[in-house]
Amino acid sequence: MAYPYLFSPFGEWIGFVSEQKEVYSVLGQYVGYIGDGPRVLRLRSYSFNKPSLTPPRDPGKINAPPTVPLARLMSELPMTIVDILHEEPDRLFTSDSGELREDLS
């Protein structure tokens, strides 16, 4: 993360974070929120009708470090919370892909 941008381990832009720590995809669709520790979380029973935000301009690709330290152990989550990066990573996709993008035709 390089506030407000979120990047994949390959340095590709996959989303952004609002001032309220809410996470949005590159298309401006709500994904979840930043929890305690390096997690993107959301409630399992969320209705997905939160309004979209206008995404910031595309920062382009960054040079990701060739190696990273091992992730710290994280506590278990209650059944009512979903870890997006673990259970639904397809919600954060790059700007040139994604199931929710409109067709170019």
PANULUM-940319 format. One record per residue: y, z negated, x negated of N, C-alpha, C, O in turn. Coordinates in Angstrom, 2 decimals, padded with zeros to 5 digits. Example, Ala and Ser with C-alpha at 12.3 -4.5 7.8 and 13.67 -1.06 7.14 Angstrom:
<pt n_yy="-005.69" n_zz="-007.80" n_xx="-013.19" ca_yy="-004.50" ca_zz="-007.80" ca_xx="-012.30" c_yy="-003.30" c_zz="-007.80" c_xx="-013.20" o_yy="-003.32" o_zz="-008.46" o_xx="-014.24"/>
<pt n_yy="-002.25" n_zz="-007.08" n_xx="-012.85" ca_yy="-001.06" ca_zz="-007.14" ca_xx="-013.67" c_yy="000.03" c_zz="-007.87" c_xx="-012.90" o_yy="001.14" o_zz="-008.04" o_xx="-013.41"/>
This chain:
<pt n_yy="-001.18" n_zz="000.00" n_xx="-000.84" ca_yy="000.00" ca_zz="000.00" ca_xx="000.00" c_yy="001.23" c_zz="000.00" c_xx="-000.88" o_yy="001.33" o_zz="-000.77" o_xx="-001.84"/>
<pt n_yy="002.16" n_zz="000.87" n_xx="-000.56" ca_yy="003.49" ca_zz="000.89" ca_xx="-001.16" c_yy="004.43" c_zz="000.93" c_xx="000.04" o_yy="004.75" o_zz="002.00" o_xx="000.56"/>
<pt n_yy="004.87" n_zz="-000.26" n_xx="000.47" ca_yy="005.59" ca_zz="-000.41" ca_xx="001.74" c_yy="006.62" c_zz="000.69" c_xx="001.92" o_yy="007.40" o_zz="000.95" o_xx="001.01"/>
<pt n_yy="006.65" n_zz="001.33" n_xx="003.08" ca_yy="005.85" ca_zz="001.11" ca_xx="004.28" c_yy="004.59" c_zz="001.98" c_xx="004.33" o_yy="003.94" o_zz="002.03" o_xx="005.37"/>
<pt n_yy="004.24" n_zz="002.65" n_xx="003.25" ca_yy="003.14" ca_zz="003.60" ca_xx="003.26" c_yy="001.80" c_zz="002.95" c_xx="002.93" o_yy="001.72" o_zz="002.02" o_xx="002.13"/>
<pt n_yy="000.73" n_zz="003.47" n_xx="003.57" ca_yy="-000.64" ca_zz="003.10" ca_xx="003.23" c_yy="-001.30" c_zz="004.32" c_xx="002.62" o_yy="-001.12" o_zz="005.44" o_xx="003.11"/>
<pt n_yy="-002.08" n_zz="004.12" n_xx="001.56" ca_yy="-002.75" ca_zz="005.22" ca_xx="000.88" c_yy="-004.24" c_zz="004.96" c_xx="000.80" o_yy="-004.68" o_zz="003.81" o_xx="000.78"/>
<pt n_yy="-005.01" n_zz="006.05" n_xx="000.75" ca_yy="-006.46" ca_zz="005.94" ca_xx="000.56" c_yy="-006.74" c_zz="005.62" c_xx="-000.91" o_yy="-005.82" o_zz="005.68" o_xx="-001.73"/>
<pt n_yy="-007.98" n_zz="005.28" n_xx="-001.25" ca_yy="-008.30" ca_zz="005.04" ca_xx="-002.66" c_yy="-008.09" c_zz="006.28" c_xx="-003.54" o_yy="-008.04" o_zz="006.17" o_xx="-004.77"/>
<pt n_yy="-007.97" n_zz="007.45" n_xx="-002.92" ca_yy="-007.74" ca_zz="008.70" ca_xx="-003.66" c_yy="-006.26" c_zz="009.04" c_xx="-003.78" o_yy="-005.90" o_zz="010.08" o_xx="-004.33"/>
<pt n_yy="-005.39" n_zz="008.16" n_xx="-003.26" ca_yy="-003.96" ca_zz="008.37" ca_xx="-003.37" c_yy="-003.35" c_zz="009.20" c_xx="-002.25" o_yy="-002.19" o_zz="009.59" o_xx="-002.35"/>
<pt n_yy="-004.11" n_zz="009.49" n_xx="-001.18" ca_yy="-003.60" ca_zz="010.28" ca_xx="-000.06" c_yy="-002.99" c_zz="009.37" c_xx="000.99" o_yy="-003.52" o_zz="008.29" o_xx="001.27"/>
<pt n_yy="-001.88" n_zz="009.81" n_xx="001.58" ca_yy="-001.19" ca_zz="009.04" ca_xx="002.60" c_yy="-002.04" c_zz="008.98" c_xx="003.87" o_yy="-002.44" o_zz="010.02" o_xx="004.38"/>
<pt n_yy="-002.31" n_zz="007.77" n_xx="004.39" ca_yy="-003.14" ca_zz="007.62" ca_xx="005.59" c_yy="-002.45" c_zz="006.86" c_xx="006.71" o_yy="-003.00" o_zz="006.77" o_xx="007.81"/>
<pt n_yy="-001.26" n_zz="006.32" n_xx="006.48" ca_yy="-000.58" ca_zz="005.59" ca_xx="007.55" c_yy="000.65" c_zz="004.87" c_xx="007.02" o_yy="001.02" o_zz="004.99" o_xx="005.86"/>
<pt n_yy="001.26" n_zz="004.11" n_xx="007.92" ca_yy="002.43" ca_zz="003.34" ca_xx="007.54" c_yy="002.47" c_zz="002.03" c_xx="008.31" o_yy="001.79" o_zz="001.87" o_xx="009.32"/>
<pt n_yy="003.27" n_zz="001.09" n_xx="007.80" ca_yy="003.37" ca_zz="-000.25" ca_xx="008.37" c_yy="004.79" c_zz="-000.48" c_xx="008.86" o_yy="005.75" o_zz="-000.16" o_xx="008.16"/>
<pt n_yy="004.92" n_zz="-001.04" n_xx="010.07" ca_yy="006.24" ca_zz="-001.35" ca_xx="010.61" c_yy="006.71" c_zz="-002.70" c_xx="010.07" o_yy="005.95" o_zz="-003.41" o_xx="009.39"/>
<pt n_yy="007.94" n_zz="-003.05" n_xx="010.36" ca_yy="008.47" ca_zz="-004.35" ca_xx="009.92" c_yy="007.72" c_zz="-005.52" c_xx="010.55" o_yy="007.71" o_zz="-006.62" o_xx="010.00"/>
<pt n_yy="007.08" n_zz="-005.29" n_xx="011.70" ca_yy="006.31" ca_zz="-006.34" ca_xx="012.38" c_yy="004.86" c_zz="-006.39" c_xx="011.89" o_yy="004.02" o_zz="-007.05" o_xx="012.51"/>
<pt n_yy="004.55" n_zz="-005.71" n_xx="010.79" ca_yy="003.22" ca_zz="-005.64" ca_xx="010.19" c_yy="002.22" c_zz="-004.90" c_xx="011.07" o_yy="001.02" o_zz="-005.14" o_xx="010.97"/>
<pt n_yy="002.70" n_zz="-004.01" n_xx="011.93" ca_yy="001.81" ca_zz="-003.17" ca_xx="012.73" c_yy="001.51" c_zz="-001.90" c_xx="011.94" o_yy="002.40" o_zz="-001.34" o_xx="011.29"/>
<pt n_yy="000.27" n_zz="-001.44" n_xx="012.01" ca_yy="-000.17" ca_zz="-000.27" ca_xx="011.25" c_yy="-000.26" c_zz="000.93" c_xx="012.18" o_yy="-000.78" o_zz="000.83" o_xx="013.30"/>
<pt n_yy="000.26" n_zz="002.06" n_xx="011.72" ca_yy="000.26" ca_zz="003.31" ca_xx="012.48" c_yy="-000.34" c_zz="004.42" c_xx="011.62" o_yy="-000.25" o_zz="004.38" o_xx="010.39"/>
<pt n_yy="-000.96" n_zz="005.40" n_xx="012.28" ca_yy="-001.52" ca_zz="006.54" ca_xx="011.57" c_yy="-000.40" c_zz="007.47" c_xx="011.11" o_yy="000.77" o_zz="007.24" o_xx="011.44"/>
<pt n_yy="-000.74" n_zz="008.51" n_xx="010.37" ca_yy="000.27" ca_zz="009.47" ca_xx="009.90" c_yy="000.91" c_zz="010.22" c_xx="011.07" o_yy="001.96" o_zz="010.84" o_xx="010.90"/>
<pt n_yy="000.29" n_zz="010.18" n_xx="012.25" ca_yy="000.85" ca_zz="010.81" ca_xx="013.44" c_yy="001.70" c_zz="009.85" c_xx="014.25" o_yy="002.29" o_zz="010.25" o_xx="015.26"/>
<pt n_yy="001.78" n_zz="008.59" n_xx="013.83" ca_yy="002.58" ca_zz="007.59" ca_xx="014.53" c_yy="001.84" c_zz="006.85" c_xx="015.63" o_yy="002.46" o_zz="006.15" o_xx="016.42"/>
<pt n_yy="000.51" n_zz="006.98" n_xx="015.69" ca_yy="-000.30" ca_zz="006.29" ca_xx="016.71" c_yy="-000.69" c_zz="004.90" c_xx="016.20" o_yy="-001.07" o_zz="004.73" o_xx="015.05"/>
<pt n_yy="-000.59" n_zz="003.92" n_xx="017.09" ca_yy="-000.92" ca_zz="002.54" ca_xx="016.74" c_yy="-002.39" c_zz="002.42" c_xx="016.34" o_yy="-003.27" o_zz="002.97" o_xx="017.01"/>
<pt n_yy="-002.64" n_zz="001.72" n_xx="015.25" ca_yy="-004.00" ca_zz="001.52" ca_xx="014.76" c_yy="-004.37" c_zz="000.04" c_xx="014.79" o_yy="-005.48" o_zz="-000.30" o_xx="015.18"/>
<pt n_yy="-003.45" n_zz="-000.83" n_xx="014.39" ca_yy="-003.74" ca_zz="-002.26" ca_xx="014.34" c_yy="-002.61" c_zz="-003.00" c_xx="013.66" o_yy="-001.44" o_zz="-002.62" o_xx="013.77"/>
<pt n_yy="-002.96" n_zz="-004.07" n_xx="012.98" ca_yy="-001.95" ca_zz="-004.87" ca_xx="012.29" c_yy="-002.52" c_zz="-005.37" c_xx="010.96" o_yy="-003.73" o_zz="-005.41" o_xx="010.77"/>
<pt n_yy="-001.62" n_zz="-005.73" n_xx="010.05" ca_yy="-002.04" ca_zz="-006.29" ca_xx="008.77" c_yy="-002.38" c_zz="-007.76" c_xx="009.00" o_yy="-001.53" o_zz="-008.54" o_xx="009.43"/>
<pt n_yy="-003.61" n_zz="-008.13" n_xx="008.71" ca_yy="-004.04" ca_zz="-009.50" ca_xx="008.89" c_yy="-003.86" c_zz="-010.29" c_xx="007.60" o_yy="-003.29" o_zz="-009.79" o_xx="006.63"/>
<pt n_yy="-004.35" n_zz="-011.51" n_xx="007.60" ca_yy="-004.33" ca_zz="-012.31" ca_xx="006.38" c_yy="-005.28" c_zz="-011.66" c_xx="005.38" o_yy="-006.45" o_zz="-011.42" o_xx="005.70"/>
<pt n_yy="-004.80" n_zz="-011.38" n_xx="004.21" ca_yy="-005.61" ca_zz="-010.69" ca_xx="003.21" c_yy="-005.44" c_zz="-009.19" c_xx="003.38" o_yy="-004.67" o_zz="-008.74" o_xx="004.23"/>
<pt n_yy="-006.14" n_zz="-008.42" n_xx="002.58" ca_yy="-005.96" ca_zz="-006.97" ca_xx="002.61" c_yy="-006.77" c_zz="-006.28" c_xx="003.72" o_yy="-007.65" o_zz="-005.47" o_xx="003.43"/>
<pt n_yy="-006.49" n_zz="-006.60" n_xx="004.95" ca_yy="-007.24" ca_zz="-006.04" ca_xx="006.07" c_yy="-006.31" c_zz="-005.44" c_xx="007.11" o_yy="-005.20" o_zz="-005.92" o_xx="007.34"/>
<pt n_yy="-006.80" n_zz="-004.37" n_xx="007.75" ca_yy="-006.13" ca_zz="-003.80" ca_xx="008.91" c_yy="-007.01" c_zz="-004.17" c_xx="010.09" o_yy="-008.17" o_zz="-003.77" o_xx="010.17"/>
<pt n_yy="-006.45" n_zz="-004.95" n_xx="011.02" ca_yy="-007.23" ca_zz="-005.51" ca_xx="012.14" c_yy="-006.64" c_zz="-005.07" c_xx="013.47" o_yy="-005.50" o_zz="-004.62" o_xx="013.55"/>
<pt n_yy="-007.44" n_zz="-005.19" n_xx="014.52" ca_yy="-006.95" ca_zz="-005.02" ca_xx="015.89" c_yy="-007.90" c_zz="-005.78" c_xx="016.81" o_yy="-009.05" o_zz="-006.06" o_xx="016.45"/>
<pt n_yy="-007.40" n_zz="-006.09" n_xx="017.99" ca_yy="-008.26" ca_zz="-006.73" ca_xx="018.98" c_yy="-009.27" c_zz="-005.72" c_xx="019.50" o_yy="-008.92" o_zz="-004.56" o_xx="019.74"/>
<pt n_yy="-010.49" n_zz="-006.14" n_xx="019.68" ca_yy="-011.55" ca_zz="-005.24" ca_xx="020.14" c_yy="-011.26" c_zz="-004.69" c_xx="021.54" o_yy="-011.61" o_zz="-003.55" o_xx="021.84"/>
<pt n_yy="-010.62" n_zz="-005.48" n_xx="022.40" ca_yy="-010.37" ca_zz="-005.07" ca_xx="023.79" c_yy="-008.99" c_zz="-004.45" c_xx="023.98" o_yy="-008.48" o_zz="-004.46" o_xx="025.10"/>
<pt n_yy="-008.39" n_zz="-003.92" n_xx="022.93" ca_yy="-007.05" ca_zz="-003.34" ca_xx="023.02" c_yy="-007.05" c_zz="-002.11" c_xx="023.92" o_yy="-008.02" o_zz="-001.34" o_xx="023.90"/>
<pt n_yy="-005.99" n_zz="-001.89" n_xx="024.71" ca_yy="-005.95" ca_zz="-000.79" ca_xx="025.69" c_yy="-005.47" c_zz="000.54" c_xx="025.13" o_yy="-005.57" o_zz="001.54" o_xx="025.83"/>
<pt n_yy="-004.94" n_zz="000.61" n_xx="023.91" ca_yy="-004.50" ca_zz="001.83" ca_xx="023.25" c_yy="-003.37" c_zz="002.56" c_xx="023.97" o_yy="-003.24" o_zz="003.77" o_xx="023.81"/>
<pt n_yy="-002.57" n_zz="001.87" n_xx="024.75" ca_yy="-001.44" ca_zz="002.53" ca_xx="025.42" c_yy="-000.10" c_zz="002.15" c_xx="024.79" o_yy="000.94" o_zz="002.35" o_xx="025.41"/>
<pt n_yy="-000.13" n_zz="001.62" n_xx="023.60" ca_yy="001.10" ca_zz="001.27" ca_xx="022.88" c_yy="001.83" c_zz="002.57" c_xx="022.51" o_yy="001.19" o_zz="003.52" o_xx="022.07"/>
<pt n_yy="003.15" n_zz="002.61" n_xx="022.69" ca_yy="003.88" ca_zz="003.84" ca_xx="022.39" c_yy="003.79" c_zz="004.21" c_xx="020.91" o_yy="003.73" o_zz="003.34" o_xx="020.04"/>
<pt n_yy="003.78" n_zz="005.50" n_xx="020.65" ca_yy="003.75" ca_zz="006.00" ca_xx="019.27" c_yy="005.12" c_zz="005.86" c_xx="018.63" o_yy="006.14" o_zz="005.82" o_xx="019.32"/>
<pt n_yy="005.13" n_zz="005.78" n_xx="017.32" ca_yy="006.37" ca_zz="005.75" ca_xx="016.55" c_yy="006.53" c_zz="007.06" c_xx="015.80" o_yy="005.55" o_zz="007.74" o_xx="015.51"/>
<pt n_yy="007.75" n_zz="007.40" n_xx="015.49" ca_yy="007.99" ca_zz="008.56" ca_xx="014.65" c_yy="007.64" c_zz="008.18" c_xx="013.22" o_yy="008.22" o_zz="007.24" o_xx="012.67"/>
<pt n_yy="006.70" n_zz="008.90" n_xx="012.60" ca_yy="006.31" ca_zz="008.53" ca_xx="011.24" c_yy="007.42" c_zz="008.84" c_xx="010.24" o_yy="008.23" o_zz="009.73" o_xx="010.46"/>
<pt n_yy="007.45" n_zz="008.09" n_xx="009.14" ca_yy="008.41" ca_zz="008.41" ca_xx="008.09" c_yy="008.00" c_zz="009.72" c_xx="007.43" o_yy="006.91" o_zz="010.24" o_xx="007.69"/>
<pt n_yy="008.87" n_zz="010.26" n_xx="006.58" ca_yy="008.53" ca_zz="011.53" ca_xx="005.94" c_yy="007.32" c_zz="011.34" c_xx="005.02" o_yy="007.13" o_zz="010.26" o_xx="004.47"/>
<pt n_yy="006.54" n_zz="012.38" n_xx="004.88" ca_yy="005.33" ca_zz="012.36" ca_xx="004.07" c_yy="005.70" c_zz="012.08" c_xx="002.61" o_yy="006.46" o_zz="012.84" o_xx="002.02"/>
<pt n_yy="005.17" n_zz="010.99" n_xx="002.03" ca_yy="005.51" ca_zz="010.67" ca_xx="000.64" c_yy="004.75" c_zz="011.52" c_xx="-000.37" o_yy="005.05" o_zz="011.48" o_xx="-001.56"/>
<pt n_yy="003.77" n_zz="012.29" n_xx="000.10" ca_yy="002.93" ca_zz="013.05" ca_xx="-000.81" c_yy="001.84" c_zz="012.17" c_xx="-001.40" o_yy="001.69" o_zz="011.01" o_xx="-001.04"/>
<pt n_yy="001.08" n_zz="012.76" n_xx="-002.29" ca_yy="-000.03" ca_zz="012.06" ca_xx="-002.91" c_yy="000.48" c_zz="011.24" c_xx="-004.09" o_yy="001.39" o_zz="011.66" o_xx="-004.81"/>
<pt n_yy="-000.11" n_zz="010.07" n_xx="-004.29" ca_yy="000.23" ca_zz="009.24" ca_xx="-005.45" c_yy="-000.94" c_zz="009.26" c_xx="-006.42" o_yy="-002.06" o_zz="009.62" o_xx="-006.05"/>
<pt n_yy="-000.68" n_zz="008.89" n_xx="-007.64" ca_yy="-001.75" ca_zz="008.77" ca_xx="-008.62" c_yy="-002.38" c_zz="007.40" c_xx="-008.49" o_yy="-001.78" o_zz="006.39" o_xx="-008.86"/>
<pt n_yy="-003.58" n_zz="007.37" n_xx="-007.96" ca_yy="-004.30" ca_zz="006.11" ca_xx="-007.79" c_yy="-004.87" c_zz="005.67" c_xx="-009.14" o_yy="-005.22" o_zz="006.52" o_xx="-009.96"/>
<pt n_yy="-004.98" n_zz="004.37" n_xx="-009.38" ca_yy="-005.55" ca_zz="003.91" ca_xx="-010.65" c_yy="-007.01" c_zz="004.34" c_xx="-010.74" o_yy="-007.71" o_zz="004.38" o_xx="-009.73"/>
<pt n_yy="-007.48" n_zz="004.65" n_xx="-011.95" ca_yy="-008.87" ca_zz="005.11" ca_xx="-012.11" c_yy="-009.89" c_zz="004.02" c_xx="-011.81" o_yy="-011.00" o_zz="004.32" o_xx="-011.38"/>
<pt n_yy="-009.52" n_zz="002.77" n_xx="-012.02" ca_yy="-010.41" ca_zz="001.66" ca_xx="-011.70" c_yy="-009.59" c_zz="000.59" c_xx="-011.00" o_yy="-008.39" o_zz="000.45" o_xx="-011.22"/>
<pt n_yy="-010.26" n_zz="-000.16" n_xx="-010.17" ca_yy="-009.60" ca_zz="-001.25" ca_xx="-009.46" c_yy="-010.46" c_zz="-002.50" c_xx="-009.58" o_yy="-011.68" o_zz="-002.39" o_xx="-009.73"/>
<pt n_yy="-009.85" n_zz="-003.67" n_xx="-009.51" ca_yy="-010.67" ca_zz="-004.89" ca_xx="-009.57" c_yy="-011.54" c_zz="-005.02" c_xx="-008.32" o_yy="-011.25" o_zz="-004.43" o_xx="-007.28"/>
<pt n_yy="-012.59" n_zz="-005.77" n_xx="-008.44" ca_yy="-013.46" ca_zz="-006.01" ca_xx="-007.29" c_yy="-012.68" c_zz="-006.72" c_xx="-006.19" o_yy="-011.84" o_zz="-007.57" o_xx="-006.46"/>
<pt n_yy="-012.97" n_zz="-006.34" n_xx="-004.96" ca_yy="-012.31" ca_zz="-006.98" ca_xx="-003.82" c_yy="-012.78" c_zz="-008.42" c_xx="-003.70" o_yy="-013.93" o_zz="-008.74" o_xx="-004.00"/>
<pt n_yy="-011.86" n_zz="-009.28" n_xx="-003.27" ca_yy="-012.25" ca_zz="-010.67" ca_xx="-003.08" c_yy="-013.11" c_zz="-010.80" c_xx="-001.82" o_yy="-013.06" o_zz="-009.94" o_xx="-000.94"/>
<pt n_yy="-013.88" n_zz="-011.84" n_xx="-001.76" ca_yy="-014.70" ca_zz="-012.09" ca_xx="-000.58" c_yy="-013.80" c_zz="-012.49" c_xx="000.58" o_yy="-012.88" o_zz="-013.29" o_xx="000.41"/>
<pt n_yy="-014.06" n_zz="-011.94" n_xx="001.74" ca_yy="-013.23" ca_zz="-012.22" ca_xx="002.91" c_yy="-014.05" c_zz="-012.98" c_xx="003.94" o_yy="-015.27" o_zz="-012.81" o_xx="004.04"/>
<pt n_yy="-013.37" n_zz="-013.81" n_xx="004.68" ca_yy="-014.05" ca_zz="-014.59" ca_xx="005.71" c_yy="-014.50" c_zz="-013.68" c_xx="006.84" o_yy="-013.98" o_zz="-012.58" o_xx="007.03"/>
<pt n_yy="-015.48" n_zz="-014.16" n_xx="007.58" ca_yy="-015.96" ca_zz="-013.40" ca_xx="008.73" c_yy="-014.93" c_zz="-013.42" c_xx="009.83" o_yy="-014.14" o_zz="-014.36" o_xx="009.96"/>
<pt n_yy="-014.94" n_zz="-012.36" n_xx="010.64" ca_yy="-014.00" ca_zz="-012.26" ca_xx="011.75" c_yy="-014.70" c_zz="-012.63" c_xx="013.05" o_yy="-015.91" o_zz="-012.43" o_xx="013.18"/>
<pt n_yy="-013.95" n_zz="-013.15" n_xx="014.01" ca_yy="-014.56" ca_zz="-013.39" ca_xx="015.33" c_yy="-014.92" c_zz="-012.06" c_xx="015.99" o_yy="-014.38" o_zz="-011.02" o_xx="015.61"/>
<pt n_yy="-015.80" n_zz="-012.08" n_xx="016.94" ca_yy="-016.24" ca_zz="-010.86" ca_xx="017.63" c_yy="-015.11" c_zz="-010.15" c_xx="018.37" o_yy="-015.25" o_zz="-008.97" o_xx="018.71"/>
<pt n_yy="-014.01" n_zz="-010.82" n_xx="018.62" ca_yy="-012.90" ca_zz="-010.22" ca_xx="019.36" c_yy="-011.97" c_zz="-009.39" c_xx="018.48" o_yy="-011.04" o_zz="-008.75" o_xx="018.98"/>
<pt n_yy="-012.21" n_zz="-009.40" n_xx="017.16" ca_yy="-011.33" ca_zz="-008.67" ca_xx="016.23" c_yy="-012.15" c_zz="-007.64" c_xx="015.46" o_yy="-013.27" o_zz="-007.91" o_xx="015.03"/>
<pt n_yy="-011.57" n_zz="-006.45" n_xx="015.27" ca_yy="-012.21" ca_zz="-005.35" ca_xx="014.56" c_yy="-011.48" c_zz="-005.13" c_xx="013.23" o_yy="-010.25" o_zz="-005.10" o_xx="013.19"/>
<pt n_yy="-012.24" n_zz="-005.00" n_xx="012.15" ca_yy="-011.69" ca_zz="-004.62" ca_xx="010.85" c_yy="-011.69" c_zz="-003.09" c_xx="010.82" o_yy="-012.75" o_zz="-002.47" o_xx="010.69"/>
<pt n_yy="-010.52" n_zz="-002.49" n_xx="010.94" ca_yy="-010.40" ca_zz="-001.03" ca_xx="011.06" c_yy="-010.98" c_zz="-000.32" c_xx="009.84" o_yy="-011.73" o_zz="000.64" o_xx="010.00"/>
<pt n_yy="-010.66" n_zz="-000.76" n_xx="008.64" ca_yy="-011.13" ca_zz="-000.07" ca_xx="007.45" c_yy="-012.64" c_zz="-000.16" c_xx="007.27" o_yy="-013.23" o_zz="000.66" o_xx="006.58"/>
<pt n_yy="-013.26" n_zz="-001.15" n_xx="007.89" ca_yy="-014.71" ca_zz="-001.30" ca_xx="007.79" c_yy="-015.44" c_zz="-000.62" c_xx="008.95" o_yy="-016.41" o_zz="000.10" o_xx="008.73"/>
<pt n_yy="-014.97" n_zz="-000.85" n_xx="010.19" ca_yy="-015.69" ca_zz="-000.36" ca_xx="011.37" c_yy="-015.18" c_zz="000.96" c_xx="011.92" o_yy="-015.95" o_zz="001.71" o_xx="012.53"/>
<pt n_yy="-013.89" n_zz="001.27" n_xx="011.74" ca_yy="-013.32" ca_zz="002.49" ca_xx="012.31" c_yy="-012.39" c_zz="003.19" c_xx="011.32" o_yy="-011.22" o_zz="003.41" o_xx="011.63"/>
<pt n_yy="-012.88" n_zz="003.54" n_xx="010.13" ca_yy="-011.99" ca_zz="004.13" ca_xx="009.12" c_yy="-011.41" c_zz="005.48" c_xx="009.52" o_yy="-010.41" o_zz="005.92" o_xx="008.95"/>
<pt n_yy="-012.03" n_zz="006.15" n_xx="010.49" ca_yy="-011.51" ca_zz="007.46" ca_xx="010.93" c_yy="-010.20" c_zz="007.35" c_xx="011.70" o_yy="-009.59" o_zz="008.38" o_xx="011.99"/>
<pt n_yy="-009.75" n_zz="006.17" n_xx="012.04" ca_yy="-008.44" ca_zz="006.00" ca_xx="012.70" c_yy="-007.29" c_zz="006.19" c_xx="011.71" o_yy="-006.17" o_zz="006.49" o_xx="012.12"/>
<pt n_yy="-007.55" n_zz="006.02" n_xx="010.42" ca_yy="-006.55" ca_zz="006.24" ca_xx="009.38" c_yy="-007.00" c_zz="007.46" c_xx="008.57" o_yy="-007.85" o_zz="007.35" o_xx="007.69"/>
<pt n_yy="-006.43" n_zz="008.60" n_xx="008.87" ca_yy="-006.81" ca_zz="009.85" ca_xx="008.23" c_yy="-005.61" c_zz="010.43" c_xx="007.49" o_yy="-004.48" o_zz="009.97" o_xx="007.67"/>
<pt n_yy="-005.86" n_zz="011.43" n_xx="006.67" ca_yy="-004.78" ca_zz="012.06" ca_xx="005.90" c_yy="-003.96" c_zz="012.97" c_xx="006.81" o_yy="-004.38" o_zz="013.30" o_xx="007.92"/>
<pt n_yy="-002.80" n_zz="013.38" n_xx="006.33" ca_yy="-001.89" ca_zz="014.18" ca_xx="007.14" c_yy="-002.42" c_zz="015.58" c_xx="007.43" o_yy="-001.91" o_zz="016.24" o_xx="008.33"/>
<pt n_yy="-003.41" n_zz="016.06" n_xx="006.69" ca_yy="-003.94" ca_zz="017.40" ca_xx="006.93" c_yy="-005.30" c_zz="017.38" c_xx="007.63" o_yy="-005.97" o_zz="018.42" o_xx="007.68"/>
<pt n_yy="-005.72" n_zz="016.24" n_xx="008.16" ca_yy="-007.00" ca_zz="016.16" ca_xx="008.86" c_yy="-006.90" c_zz="015.16" c_xx="010.00" o_yy="-005.83" o_zz="014.60" o_xx="010.25"/>
<pt n_yy="-007.99" n_zz="014.95" n_xx="010.67" ca_yy="-008.02" ca_zz="013.95" ca_xx="011.74" c_yy="-008.40" c_zz="014.55" c_xx="013.07" o_yy="-007.94" o_zz="015.63" o_xx="013.45"/>
<pt n_yy="-009.23" n_zz="013.83" n_xx="013.78" ca_yy="-009.74" ca_zz="014.27" ca_xx="015.08" c_yy="-008.64" c_zz="014.33" c_xx="016.13" o_yy="-008.74" o_zz="015.11" o_xx="017.07"/>
<pt n_yy="-007.59" n_zz="013.52" n_xx="016.00" ca_yy="-006.57" ca_zz="013.43" ca_xx="017.02" c_yy="-005.41" c_zz="014.41" c_xx="016.81" o_yy="-004.45" o_zz="014.41" o_xx="017.59"/>
<pt n_yy="-005.48" n_zz="015.25" n_xx="015.78" ca_yy="-004.42" ca_zz="016.24" ca_xx="015.53" c_yy="-004.50" c_zz="017.35" c_xx="016.57" o_yy="-005.59" o_zz="017.67" o_xx="017.06"/>
<pt n_yy="-003.36" n_zz="017.93" n_xx="016.91" ca_yy="-003.34" ca_zz="019.04" ca_xx="017.85" c_yy="-003.78" c_zz="020.30" c_xx="017.14" o_yy="-003.55" o_zz="020.45" o_xx="015.94"/>
<pt n_yy="-004.41" n_zz="021.22" n_xx="017.88" ca_yy="-004.80" ca_zz="022.50" ca_xx="017.32" c_yy="-003.57" c_zz="023.34" c_xx="017.01" o_yy="-002.53" o_zz="023.19" o_xx="017.67"/>
<pt n_yy="-003.67" n_zz="024.22" n_xx="016.03" ca_yy="-002.54" ca_zz="025.05" ca_xx="015.66" c_yy="-002.37" c_zz="026.26" c_xx="016.56" o_yy="-001.35" o_zz="026.95" o_xx="016.48"/>
<pt n_yy="-003.33" n_zz="026.54" n_xx="017.41" ca_yy="-003.25" ca_zz="027.74" ca_xx="018.27" c_yy="-002.25" c_zz="027.60" c_xx="019.38" o_yy="-002.07" o_zz="028.53" o_xx="020.17"/>
